[in-house]
């Protein structure tokens, strides 16, 4: 389960804040943003806690990047407020917000060396707050060590690989000691292997620095694996905010259910206080408000094949199967319009066209 | 199999050697006839009575005044167009606003308007009988047949050069580096001078070179507004015409040779820039 890892992180949090409990670093309330007639954000309320690693997850066009840019001050909200540590920052220009922003395509200054890129923010400070050249040098070299790029300070961005550029961008953003680190699709432009490595490495850096971090992604695996909490956006609205376990195991909306993890949607009927699929009774109790035709959501791992002579909830025919990670996932059609997926052990022999009986261990409704 | 495909592919894309050589030969001959031969003739005629006659033609005070005036006009109009070009390119490439395409069309206007017409516009505006003529003469301000008119006409003709070089490059580069600078605490000016300008520096130099060459060589528009006053309002190209009309071929071609050399220098500088910084000029440079 990897529980010890997570628990370690939590204990760390408790120590840092002592009796104060959870400290809210950023409070977003009622943020709305339109592009012409197209709404990008439609009233977002979200608290980001101090020291947490939060993912803004959603499909393209969901408004997640716009929200990140509103937090950074790169874009203005039409309505609503953004509070930094209790202070209203809504009208604060981007320079004054003290955020570190890592852009999707790194946006490194192409005419500056790695060293000068990282030092840029420190050199921008007003004279009274600017560290000495020696201190800047020390800080930059330390950051290069943190991002594991020692010795590359004289290189130019064009002489680096994608992963190295991303790490320079991160070091550059961290150099100004931001209150919050914002990352826009940080691994979007990298290949799968580098992506995985950087993901783990970003988690490690976060554990070490305790930096409040928000990152945008469309990749649910990335959000689940990396974040303390995940905020799921769809069409400019916040669908759910919760820990990876909460959004994965207790989705609050149909969108979250289908966006995170595999889900089959089938047609069912509710009458006499029971749920029926093709005349078979499914062992879940429907809410009182629900009657007639409903949609039932089932995860592949919440279905179990049973012997053909045993009592079953669903009956179907195996249509195809493919290997997914460590299981074999089979498509089972229940009738012409309804199909589900089941996970079977790798060693199981699957006969295409064979009838199969299924027991349902868990299924969900969502009220529209 | 793949070899067969690639052979076929070659045959489709590449012409036969004969045709290729023919095309190259036609191009080279055409260039030689239309460009190289006249250029060589300029220097040939300028030196036809020897180096002494060549040098002497520059001793003429009117010739020196023309050279000086040309330098002054370029010295004023090129920096102004540099500022205008950067501002226009900045606005077009980095912001969205209503009327943007109209602005781009307007920037290109001097390319499509005859320079003579450009000159006439200023006569109609600032000439004695022009819209502002009475007002200007009441305050004793001379624009037409004087330096201000020549500078205005030159600016009109040369203003697309810097903007045209910068706009595609800046559009290609986008705004994320600028945004990065802002998030790191840079002010708008600091962002401009440490990010935007350095990123566009070679395209900017390239645009300035072309702008300068055109500013020094402009004839039509300047001819209309100058009044051809010897030693006062004659630029180098105008002086070439006057000398030639007076059958002073050596002096005319000597002056012309200076303009030709300017052109050659500009081309060499342009080639060097393209050779060294081709990627940055086209905006294709990886970042």
Interface residues (C-beta under 8 A of the other chain):
Chain A: X72 X74 X94 X95 X97 X98 X99 X100 X101 X103 X105 X106 X107 X108 X109 X110 X111 X120 X121 X124 X125 X157 X158 X172 X173 X175 X176
Chain B: X176 X177 X179 X180 X181 X182 X183 X184 X185 X186 X187 X190 X194 X195 X198 X199 X285 X286 X287
